[in-house]
Amino acid sequence: APCSEPVKPTAPLVSFLQRLQSAAFATLGPDGFDPKLYVDIPLKTDLAATEEAFARLPRPGGVIPVSDLERFLGDYFGKAGSDLVHAEPADFVAEPEGFLPKVENPKVRAWALEVHSLWKNLSRRVSDEVRERPEQHTLLPLPWPVVVPGSRFREVYYWDSYWIIRGLLASKMYDTAKSIVNNLISLIEIYGYVLNGARTHYSNRSQPPLLSSMVFEIYMRTGDLAFVKKSLPSLLKEHSFWNSAIHKVIIQDLQGCKHSVSHYYAMWNKPRPESATIDEESASNLTTASQKENFYRQVASTAESGWDFSSRWMSNSSDLTTLATTSIIPVDLNAFIYKMELDIAFFAKLIGDNSTSEKFLAASKARQAAIKSIFWNSEMEQWLDYWLISKSNCEEVYQWEAHYQNRNIFASNFIPLWIETYNTDLCKDGTMVEKVLKSLQSSGLLHVAGIATSLSNTGQQWDFPNGWAPLQHMIVEGLTKSGSKEAKSVAEDIAIRWIRTNYAAYMKTGAMHEKYDVEACGKIGGGGEYKPQTGFGWSNGVVLAFLEEFGWPRDREIECQ
Ligand SMILES: OC[C@H]1O[C@H](O[C@H]2O[C@H](CO)[C@@H](O)[C@H](O)[C@H]2O)[C@H](O)[C@@H](O)[C@@H]1O
C-alpha cells in the first residue's frame, strides 16, 4: 500500500550537490566522510556557473585530486551552516524568574542554568542571503528565529522541535517557542505538511506529527487564544495529510469493524540526498531497479518515522535491505494522530467552532477504538505494531490477524501511555495501568541509565543499548499523569536515572548528547550512520522538563550511584 507510488521532483541544485557528494566521496574515501555536508553547503554564485567549473575540474583516473576539490569548494561554496546565522533570542535571560523552582541542590541548579544557556548556542535566524537568492541554498527561508538540534543537524527538525519547546517553556522563553511553531505553520502553508527538516530535499516526507502537541503546551502556559486560532487551519491541513491516500490504511478487525489507521510513507524512491553515498552502498547487493526503488522508499519512509534506523522496521534485524516500514502500522504514529484529533477538538471548542470540535471528537473516538482493536495485546499488556502482510501490494481492506502483531519489545509499545485519555481509560479499569506498568518493568527495557529503545543490539541507532530523550520523556510523562502512585514513582525513578546520566556525560565531555547508552550512567550512545552528535536540542529540553516536573532535593546526590 498504497497503489500509486508518488515521488516528489528533485530540485536541480540538490541533484548537482548529490553529484558533488559522490565525486567528493571518490576523492576522500569513506573515513570520516559525512555526505550531509555536501547538500548543506550554499552556492556563492549561480548553479550554471558552478556546474561549468565542476565539469572543468581535472579527473585523472576518473577521480578529482584533493587539492582541486578543496580549491573548488572554497571558490564556489560558503561554509555549511553559514546560511543560518547566530541570533541571541530576545526572550533569553540568564536566570529567568521562577526557573525550576523545585531544584534545590546547588550543583544541579548550576548545571541546569548551563543547559538553559545552551539555547543561545542553538538559536539562529536565516541569513538575508537565503531570502535574496533562495535558488543557491538548500536551506528553506523560514521567516522566524529558529532553534536547531546541534552539530551536523544545522537546520530545524520537526519532531525534535516538540522537546525543544518543552525545554523553552521551562526556560520561560515563550516567544521563541511560538516562533518555532510559526515556522512549522509556514511550511504547512507552502507544502501542506511539516517537512522532516527545513531543507528542500526533506520535502518528500514529514516526521512524527507533534505540531498540535506543541500548540497545546504553549497554550497551556500562555493562554494565548490568538495563537491557537492562527494554528488551527494548519492543523486541519496536517490532519488531512496524515489521513490522505498515501498514509491511510483500512483494517477490518475480527468483529468485522473497519478501522482507518495511518502509516509512514515517503514520496521518494531514490537515495536520500543527505546520505546518498551510504544508501547506494546499502543497496549495492539489490539487483533490479524495482528492488532498489522499493528499498530507497523504505529508507526515506523510515526517516519519516524519526526512528532511522531500527530493527523495528526490518524483517531481518541484521539486514537493512529488509526494511519494510511502509508495511507496518506503527502504534506511536497512531497515538500521535489520536492526540492531534483530541487537540484539534479542544482548540476548536476554545475558539467556538463547535462543529469542527465535534467532528474531531468523533475522529478521536474512532482512532481510540482502532488503537484498541489493532494494536492492544492483552496477553503482553502492551500496544504492538501491526504488520501488513498480503500477497497483493495494494489491498483496499486488510483483514486483521493476531499473528501479524509484532511481539518484539520496543519503547514505542508504551507510547500510548503518553496520551492522557488513555490514562483516564486505563485508570477506569483500576488495575489496568498497573498491568501496563508491570509489563514495562518486566520488558527488559528499563536499565541503570534509562529506557532502552529495543532489546536487540543491531548497531542501528534506534536499537539497544541506545536511549533517546523523547522516548524517556513520553513514557515518564505518561506514567506520571496516570493517576497511579506506583506508576508516578517508577516515572520519577526513570527521570532521576536519565538526569544523572546526562549530568555525568556533561561533566565528562562538556556537552549534551543526542543519545545515551542506557547500560551505564554517563555513557553516550553510538551506532547508526553518522558520528554521535552534541548540542543537543531535545536532550536539553527533556532534562529541563524533568527538572521542572520532579525538581531535585538539596540532599539527593547528582553523581552516578
Ligand atoms: O542524516 C541522516 C538522517 O538524520 C536525521 O535523523 C536523525 O536526526 C534527527 C535530528 O535530530 C532526528 O529527528 C531523527 O530522529 C534522527 O534519527 C534526519 O531526520 C533524517 O531524515 C536523515 O536522513
The ligand as an SDF file (V2000), in Angstrom:
LIG
                    3D

 23 24  0  0  0  0  0  0  0  0999 V2000
   21.2980   12.3630    8.1410 O   0  0  0  0  0  0  0  0  0  0  0  0
   20.6420   11.1530    8.4080 C   0  0  0  0  0  0  0  0  0  0  0  0
   19.2490   11.3420    8.9960 C   0  0  0  0  0  0  0  0  0  0  0  0
   19.3470   12.2320   10.0920 O   0  0  0  0  0  0  0  0  0  0  0  0
   18.1590   12.6990   10.7080 C   0  0  0  0  0  0  0  0  0  0  0  0
   17.6970   11.7370   11.6500 O   0  0  0  0  0  0  0  0  0  0  0  0
   18.2290   11.7720   12.9400 C   0  0  0  0  0  0  0  0  0  0  0  0
   18.3740   13.1040   13.4610 O   0  0  0  0  0  0  0  0  0  0  0  0
   17.1720   13.8880   13.5430 C   0  0  0  0  0  0  0  0  0  0  0  0
   17.5490   15.2160   14.1480 C   0  0  0  0  0  0  0  0  0  0  0  0
   17.8990   15.0860   15.4920 O   0  0  0  0  0  0  0  0  0  0  0  0
   16.0900   13.1740   14.3600 C   0  0  0  0  0  0  0  0  0  0  0  0
   14.8780   13.8800   14.2280 O   0  0  0  0  0  0  0  0  0  0  0  0
   15.9000   11.7410   13.8510 C   0  0  0  0  0  0  0  0  0  0  0  0
   15.0210   11.0910   14.7440 O   0  0  0  0  0  0  0  0  0  0  0  0
   17.2580   11.0420   13.8600 C   0  0  0  0  0  0  0  0  0  0  0  0
   17.1230    9.7000   13.5050 O   0  0  0  0  0  0  0  0  0  0  0  0
   17.0560   13.0560    9.7190 C   0  0  0  0  0  0  0  0  0  0  0  0
   15.8190   13.2710   10.3800 O   0  0  0  0  0  0  0  0  0  0  0  0
   16.8930   12.0160    8.6440 C   0  0  0  0  0  0  0  0  0  0  0  0
   15.9070   12.4070    7.7220 O   0  0  0  0  0  0  0  0  0  0  0  0
   18.2420   11.8650    7.9540 C   0  0  0  0  0  0  0  0  0  0  0  0
   18.1310   11.0070    6.8580 O   0  0  0  0  0  0  0  0  0  0  0  0
  1  2  1  0
  2  3  1  0
  3  4  1  0
  3 22  1  0
  4  5  1  0
  5  6  1  0
  5 18  1  0
  6  7  1  0
  7  8  1  0
  7 16  1  0
  8  9  1  0
  9 10  1  0
  9 12  1  0
 10 11  1  0
 12 13  1  0
 12 14  1  0
 14 15  1  0
 14 16  1  0
 16 17  1  0
 18 19  1  0
 18 20  1  0
 20 21  1  0
 20 22  1  0
 22 23  1  0
M  END
$$$$
